[in-house]
């Protein structure tokens, strides 16, 4: 792409890009266009209400990121455009988050779009950002589990002035949900009436530190406060032990949560211990996980995000109900060991028991089986095109059983 074309595109990000004559702003910039085709089928096996949810959508993501201007303080700007287009769904078959839904009619909209800007400044190894972005902190995990990830608006500071230490500070005032175009106040995720989901807050503060002790050991500490709803502390340890022709990864995470201020979402009293032990050798990975929740309530997290526990990435449930104890077995295989790079397989089973929900007068149980096959083309004109097939069976004695299938095809084109 020519310098003139880059300048024109970057001018849409920041009017000062061309006039600044800052070579780093333009030369260190990058832009990409991602095409994502997503089919989602959720079959409710029994019970009253909607029997099936089906949505098929095409997503386009334009991601443009500048470099920094020259000088002691470098300035830059990023922009993110997202467009979701309905390919198939309808009233009575929508409501799983790929598509926007008309509030008055319940019909899925034909399309929805959003455009967000993030200003940034860099001094030495410290970067300040102001605007809207995807947040992936352990206490606010905005994972992309539908067509688009949730985005958060606020001020963000990341510092790496000390070798191996990363400090993060953020104040967030709104969230833009994955299938929404408008920023909204934040609330606690509240399925099964675990909390008062109607209570909202427009101030979410995060303070965190990640330290890499050596090549095999990393630790983290984070503190988060969703004003007048809850506070949360997070501690983690990630250790990799190199063995002869194998490696053992130990992943330990611990959350301590309590209500904050007026406690408008109701009582919050939770400790969550999450562990995963994974042995990998010759393409095979076998993982065994255990998670235990104690205290009077579920683990709180911001609605629209995902809890950062060892069941993260599961298709249906998050397994963070009050008192829940969950065992997990996971098997992964990377076919590069057989000379087929890009092809991967995953199977896992999760079993949660001793659940104490407000909606149930007994100790409830749930289980989920997930299977996934993915392939990324390694060469040729379609290099980097990815195909992902996922299937899940979910069973519980306090809610409806679910069978679920997802198909994702995505391709990212570098613009410059």
C-alpha positions as CSV (number, residue, x, y, z in Angstrom):
1,X,0.0,0.0,0.0
2,X,1.3,3.4,-0.9
3,X,2.3,6.0,1.6
4,X,-0.4,8.3,0.2
5,X,-3.1,5.7,0.7
6,X,-1.9,5.0,4.2
7,X,-2.0,8.7,4.9
8,X,-5.6,8.9,3.7
9,X,-6.7,6.0,5.8
10,X,-4.9,7.3,8.9
11,X,-6.5,10.7,8.3
12,X,-9.8,9.0,9.2
13,X,-8.2,8.0,12.5
14,X,-6.7,11.4,13.4
15,X,-6.9,14.7,11.5
16,X,-3.4,15.6,12.7
17,X,-1.8,12.5,11.1
18,X,-0.7,14.1,7.9
19,X,0.1,17.5,9.2
20,X,2.3,16.2,12.0
21,X,4.8,14.8,9.4
22,X,5.6,12.2,12.1
23,X,7.2,9.2,10.3
24,X,6.6,6.9,13.2
25,X,2.9,7.7,13.3
26,X,2.5,6.5,9.7
27,X,5.4,4.1,9.2
28,X,4.6,2.1,12.3
29,X,0.9,1.9,11.6
30,X,-1.0,-1.2,10.6
31,X,-4.5,-1.9,9.4
32,X,-6.4,-5.1,8.8
33,X,-9.9,-6.2,7.7
34,X,-11.3,-9.4,9.3
35,X,-14.2,-11.4,7.8
36,X,-16.0,-13.7,10.2
37,X,-18.8,-16.0,9.3
38,X,-20.6,-17.4,12.4
39,X,-23.4,-20.0,12.7
40,X,-24.8,-20.7,16.1
41,X,-27.5,-23.4,16.9
42,X,-28.7,-24.0,20.4
43,X,-31.3,-26.7,20.9
44,X,-33.2,-26.6,24.3
45,X,-34.0,-30.3,24.8
46,X,-37.1,-30.0,27.0
47,X,-39.3,-27.7,29.0
48,X,-41.5,-24.7,28.2
49,X,-40.5,-21.6,26.2
50,X,-38.3,-21.2,23.2
51,X,-37.3,-24.6,21.9
52,X,-34.4,-23.6,19.7
53,X,-32.2,-20.6,19.0
54,X,-30.5,-20.2,15.6
55,X,-28.5,-17.3,14.3
56,X,-26.2,-17.0,11.3
57,X,-24.2,-13.8,10.8
58,X,-21.4,-12.3,8.8
59,X,-19.1,-9.9,10.6
60,X,-16.5,-7.4,9.3
61,X,-13.9,-5.8,11.6
62,X,-11.8,-2.9,10.4
63,X,-8.9,-2.5,12.8
64,X,-6.6,0.5,12.2
65,X,-3.7,1.3,14.6
66,X,-1.2,4.2,14.2
67,X,2.3,4.3,15.4
68,X,3.5,7.1,17.7
69,X,4.7,10.6,16.8
70,X,8.3,11.5,17.4
71,X,9.5,13.2,20.5
72,X,9.7,12.5,24.3
73,X,5.9,11.9,24.4
74,X,4.6,10.0,21.4
75,X,1.0,10.4,20.4
76,X,-1.2,8.0,18.4
77,X,-4.7,6.8,17.8
78,X,-6.5,3.5,17.0
79,X,-9.9,3.0,15.5
80,X,-12.1,-0.1,15.4
81,X,-15.1,-0.5,13.1
82,X,-17.5,-3.5,13.4
83,X,-20.4,-4.5,11.2
84,X,-22.7,-7.4,11.8
85,X,-25.0,-8.6,9.1
86,X,-27.9,-11.1,9.5
87,X,-27.7,-14.1,7.2
88,X,-30.5,-16.1,8.9
89,X,-32.6,-16.0,12.0
90,X,-36.1,-14.8,13.0
91,X,-38.5,-14.1,15.8
92,X,-38.5,-17.0,18.2
93,X,-35.1,-18.2,17.0
94,X,-32.9,-15.3,18.1
95,X,-31.5,-14.1,21.5
96,X,-28.0,-15.8,21.7
97,X,-25.9,-12.7,21.0
98,X,-24.7,-12.8,17.5
99,X,-27.3,-10.4,16.3
100,X,-28.9,-7.3,17.7
101,X,-32.6,-7.6,18.6
102,X,-35.3,-5.0,18.1
103,X,-36.6,-4.2,21.6
104,X,-40.2,-3.5,20.5
105,X,-40.7,-6.5,18.2
106,X,-38.2,-9.1,19.4
107,X,-37.0,-9.5,15.8
108,X,-33.3,-9.7,15.0
109,X,-32.1,-6.7,13.2
110,X,-30.8,-7.0,9.6
111,X,-27.5,-5.4,10.6
112,X,-25.7,-3.3,13.3
113,X,-22.5,-1.4,13.3
114,X,-20.2,0.4,15.6
115,X,-17.1,2.5,15.4
116,X,-14.8,3.3,18.3
117,X,-11.7,5.4,18.7
118,X,-8.8,5.1,21.2
119,X,-6.3,7.9,21.7
120,X,-2.9,6.9,23.1
121,X,0.3,8.5,24.4
122,X,3.6,6.9,25.2
123,X,6.4,8.1,27.5
124,X,9.4,5.7,27.8
125,X,7.8,2.3,28.5
126,X,4.6,3.7,29.8
127,X,1.5,4.0,27.7
128,X,-1.8,5.9,28.4
129,X,-5.0,5.2,26.5
130,X,-8.3,7.0,26.5
131,X,-11.3,5.7,24.7
132,X,-12.9,2.3,24.0
133,X,-11.1,-1.0,23.7
134,X,-11.3,-4.8,24.4
135,X,-10.1,-5.4,27.9
136,X,-8.5,-8.8,28.8
137,X,-7.6,-8.3,32.5
138,X,-8.2,-11.3,34.8
139,X,-10.9,-9.3,36.6
140,X,-12.5,-8.1,33.4
141,X,-12.1,-10.6,30.6
142,X,-13.8,-9.4,27.5
143,X,-13.5,-12.6,25.4
144,X,-14.8,-12.9,21.9
145,X,-17.3,-15.7,22.3
146,X,-19.8,-14.4,19.7
147,X,-19.4,-12.3,16.6
148,X,-17.6,-9.4,18.4
149,X,-16.1,-9.0,21.9
150,X,-17.5,-6.6,24.5
151,X,-15.7,-3.3,24.6
152,X,-15.1,-1.0,27.6
153,X,-14.8,2.8,27.6
154,X,-12.4,4.5,30.0
155,X,-8.8,5.5,30.8
156,X,-6.1,2.9,30.7
157,X,-2.4,3.0,31.9
158,X,0.1,0.2,31.2
159,X,3.7,0.5,32.4
160,X,6.7,-1.7,31.8
161,X,9.5,0.5,33.2
162,X,10.8,-2.3,35.4
163,X,12.1,-5.4,33.5
164,X,9.7,-8.4,33.7
165,X,7.0,-6.3,35.6
166,X,3.8,-5.0,34.0
167,X,1.6,-2.6,35.9
168,X,-2.0,-1.8,34.8
169,X,-4.4,0.8,36.0
170,X,-7.8,1.5,34.6
171,X,-11.0,3.5,35.3
172,X,-13.9,2.3,33.1
173,X,-17.3,4.1,33.0
174,X,-19.3,2.0,30.4
175,X,-19.4,-1.3,28.5
176,X,-20.5,-1.8,24.9
177,X,-22.0,-5.4,24.8
178,X,-21.1,-7.8,22.0
179,X,-24.3,-7.3,20.0
180,X,-25.0,-3.7,21.1
181,X,-24.1,-0.3,19.5
182,X,-24.5,1.8,22.7
183,X,-22.3,2.1,25.8
184,X,-24.2,1.2,28.9
185,X,-23.5,1.2,32.7
186,X,-22.1,-2.1,34.1
187,X,-23.8,-4.7,36.2
188,X,-23.1,-8.1,37.7
189,X,-23.8,-11.2,35.7
190,X,-26.9,-12.7,37.4
191,X,-28.3,-15.9,35.8
192,X,-30.6,-17.9,38.1
193,X,-31.1,-14.8,40.3
194,X,-27.6,-15.1,41.8
195,X,-27.5,-11.3,42.3
196,X,-29.6,-8.2,41.6
197,X,-28.8,-7.8,37.9
198,X,-30.8,-4.6,37.6
199,X,-28.2,-2.7,39.8
200,X,-25.7,-0.8,37.7
201,X,-22.5,1.2,38.1
202,X,-20.6,3.7,36.0
203,X,-17.3,3.3,37.7
204,X,-15.1,0.2,37.5
205,X,-11.5,0.6,38.8
206,X,-8.7,-1.9,38.1
207,X,-5.2,-2.1,39.6
208,X,-2.9,-5.0,38.6
209,X,0.6,-6.3,38.4
210,X,2.1,-9.2,36.4
211,X,5.7,-10.4,37.1
212,X,7.7,-12.9,35.1
213,X,10.2,-14.3,37.6
214,X,11.9,-16.5,35.0
215,X,11.1,-18.4,31.8
216,X,9.0,-20.9,33.8
217,X,7.3,-18.9,36.5
218,X,4.8,-15.9,36.4
219,X,2.6,-14.4,39.1
220,X,-0.1,-11.8,39.1
221,X,-2.2,-9.7,41.5
222,X,-5.2,-7.6,40.6
223,X,-7.7,-5.6,42.6
224,X,-11.0,-4.4,41.1
225,X,-13.9,-2.4,42.4
226,X,-17.3,-2.0,40.6
227,X,-18.5,0.9,42.6
228,X,-21.4,0.1,45.0
229,X,-21.6,-3.4,43.7
230,X,-18.5,-5.5,44.5
231,X,-14.8,-5.6,45.1
232,X,-12.5,-8.4,44.0
233,X,-8.9,-9.5,44.6
234,X,-7.1,-11.9,42.3
235,X,-3.9,-13.8,42.8
236,X,-2.4,-16.3,40.3
237,X,0.6,-18.5,39.7
238,X,1.6,-20.0,36.4
239,X,4.5,-22.5,36.3
240,X,6.0,-24.5,33.5
241,X,8.2,-27.5,34.3
242,X,10.3,-28.8,31.4
243,X,10.6,-32.6,31.5
244,X,12.4,-34.9,29.2
245,X,10.3,-34.7,26.0
246,X,7.4,-33.2,27.8
247,X,6.3,-30.3,30.0
248,X,3.9,-29.9,32.9
249,X,2.0,-26.6,33.3
250,X,0.5,-25.7,36.6
251,X,-2.1,-22.9,36.5
252,X,-3.5,-21.7,39.9
253,X,-6.0,-18.8,40.3
254,X,-7.7,-17.4,43.4
255,X,-10.5,-14.8,43.6
256,X,-11.8,-13.1,46.8
257,X,-15.0,-11.1,46.3
258,X,-17.2,-9.0,48.6
259,X,-19.8,-6.2,48.2
260,X,-18.7,-2.6,47.8
261,X,-20.3,0.5,49.3
262,X,-24.1,0.3,49.2
263,X,-24.0,-3.2,47.9
264,X,-26.8,-2.5,45.5
265,X,-26.5,-5.9,43.8
266,X,-27.1,-7.7,47.1
267,X,-24.7,-9.6,49.3
268,X,-21.4,-10.7,47.7
269,X,-19.4,-13.2,49.7
270,X,-17.2,-15.6,47.6
271,X,-13.8,-17.3,47.3
272,X,-13.0,-19.1,44.1
273,X,-10.1,-21.4,43.8
274,X,-9.3,-22.6,40.2
275,X,-6.6,-25.0,39.2
276,X,-5.4,-26.7,36.1
277,X,-2.6,-29.2,35.6
278,X,-1.6,-30.0,32.0
279,X,0.9,-32.5,30.7
280,X,2.0,-32.1,27.1
281,X,4.1,-34.4,24.9
282,X,4.4,-35.1,21.2
283,X,1.3,-33.2,20.2
284,X,-0.8,-34.6,23.1
285,X,-2.0,-32.5,26.1
286,X,-3.9,-34.0,29.0
287,X,-5.4,-31.6,31.6
288,X,-7.0,-32.2,34.9
289,X,-8.7,-29.3,36.7
290,X,-10.5,-28.6,39.9
291,X,-12.4,-25.5,41.0
292,X,-14.1,-24.8,44.3
293,X,-16.3,-21.9,45.3
294,X,-16.9,-21.1,49.0
295,X,-18.9,-18.4,50.7
296,X,-22.5,-17.5,50.5
297,X,-22.7,-16.3,46.9
298,X,-21.6,-17.0,43.4
299,X,-18.4,-15.5,42.0
300,X,-19.3,-12.0,40.7
301,X,-18.1,-10.7,37.3
302,X,-19.2,-7.9,35.0
303,X,-22.1,-8.9,32.8
304,X,-21.0,-9.4,29.2
305,X,-17.5,-10.5,30.2
306,X,-16.2,-14.0,31.0
307,X,-14.9,-15.2,34.4
308,X,-11.2,-16.0,34.3
309,X,-11.3,-19.6,35.7
310,X,-10.3,-23.0,34.4
311,X,-13.7,-23.5,32.8
312,X,-13.3,-20.4,30.8
313,X,-14.1,-21.0,27.1
314,X,-16.7,-23.6,27.9
315,X,-19.6,-23.2,25.5
316,X,-22.7,-23.1,27.8
317,X,-22.0,-22.8,31.5
318,X,-19.3,-21.0,33.5
319,X,-19.6,-23.2,36.6
320,X,-19.3,-20.4,39.1
321,X,-22.5,-20.9,41.1
322,X,-22.6,-20.6,44.9
323,X,-20.8,-23.5,46.6
324,X,-20.0,-25.3,43.3
325,X,-17.2,-27.9,43.1
326,X,-16.1,-28.7,39.6
327,X,-13.8,-31.4,38.2
328,X,-12.6,-31.1,34.6
329,X,-10.8,-33.5,32.3
330,X,-9.4,-32.1,29.0
331,X,-7.6,-33.6,26.1
332,X,-6.0,-31.6,23.2
333,X,-4.1,-32.9,20.1
334,X,-2.0,-30.8,17.8
335,X,-1.7,-32.6,14.4
336,X,1.6,-30.8,13.7
337,X,3.1,-33.9,15.4
338,X,1.7,-35.9,12.4
339,X,2.9,-33.4,9.8
340,X,-0.4,-31.5,9.5
341,X,0.3,-28.0,11.0
342,X,-2.8,-25.9,11.7
343,X,-5.1,-28.8,12.5
344,X,-6.1,-29.1,16.2
345,X,-8.6,-31.1,18.3
346,X,-10.0,-30.6,21.8
347,X,-12.3,-32.6,24.0
348,X,-13.3,-31.9,27.6
349,X,-15.8,-32.8,30.2
350,X,-16.8,-30.7,33.3
351,X,-18.9,-31.9,36.2
352,X,-20.1,-29.4,38.8
353,X,-21.8,-30.4,42.1
354,X,-23.0,-29.0,45.5
355,X,-24.6,-26.0,43.8
356,X,-26.7,-23.8,46.2
357,X,-28.8,-21.5,44.0
358,X,-31.6,-19.2,45.2
359,X,-33.9,-20.8,42.6
360,X,-33.3,-24.4,44.0
361,X,-34.1,-25.9,47.3
362,X,-31.6,-28.7,46.9
363,X,-27.9,-29.1,46.1
364,X,-27.9,-29.0,42.3
365,X,-25.6,-30.5,39.7
366,X,-24.6,-29.6,36.1
367,X,-22.2,-31.1,33.5
368,X,-20.9,-30.2,30.1
369,X,-19.1,-32.0,27.3
370,X,-17.3,-29.8,24.7
371,X,-15.6,-31.0,21.5
372,X,-13.8,-28.8,19.0
373,X,-11.9,-29.2,15.7
374,X,-10.1,-26.3,14.1
375,X,-7.9,-25.8,11.1
376,X,-5.9,-22.8,9.8
377,X,-4.7,-22.9,6.2
378,X,-0.9,-22.5,6.3
379,X,-0.1,-21.4,2.7
380,X,-1.5,-20.3,-0.6
381,X,-3.9,-17.6,-1.5
382,X,-6.1,-18.5,1.5
383,X,-3.3,-18.6,4.0
384,X,-4.5,-17.8,7.6
385,X,-8.2,-18.6,6.8
386,X,-9.5,-20.4,9.9
387,X,-12.3,-22.9,10.3
388,X,-13.6,-23.9,13.8
389,X,-16.3,-26.5,14.5
390,X,-17.6,-26.8,18.1
391,X,-20.3,-28.9,19.7
392,X,-21.5,-29.1,23.3
393,X,-24.0,-31.2,25.4
394,X,-25.1,-29.5,28.7
395,X,-27.1,-31.2,31.4
396,X,-28.4,-29.8,34.7
397,X,-31.1,-30.5,37.3
398,X,-32.0,-26.8,37.8
399,X,-32.4,-25.5,34.3
400,X,-33.1,-26.8,30.7
401,X,-30.7,-29.2,29.0
402,X,-28.9,-27.9,25.9
403,X,-27.3,-29.3,22.8
404,X,-25.3,-26.7,20.9
405,X,-23.3,-26.4,17.6
406,X,-21.2,-23.6,16.4
407,X,-19.3,-23.1,13.1
408,X,-16.9,-20.2,12.6
409,X,-14.9,-19.3,9.5
410,X,-12.6,-16.3,9.7
411,X,-10.0,-14.6,7.5
412,X,-7.9,-11.5,8.2
413,X,-6.6,-9.4,5.4
414,X,-3.6,-7.1,6.1
415,X,-4.3,-3.7,4.5
416,X,-0.8,-2.4,5.1
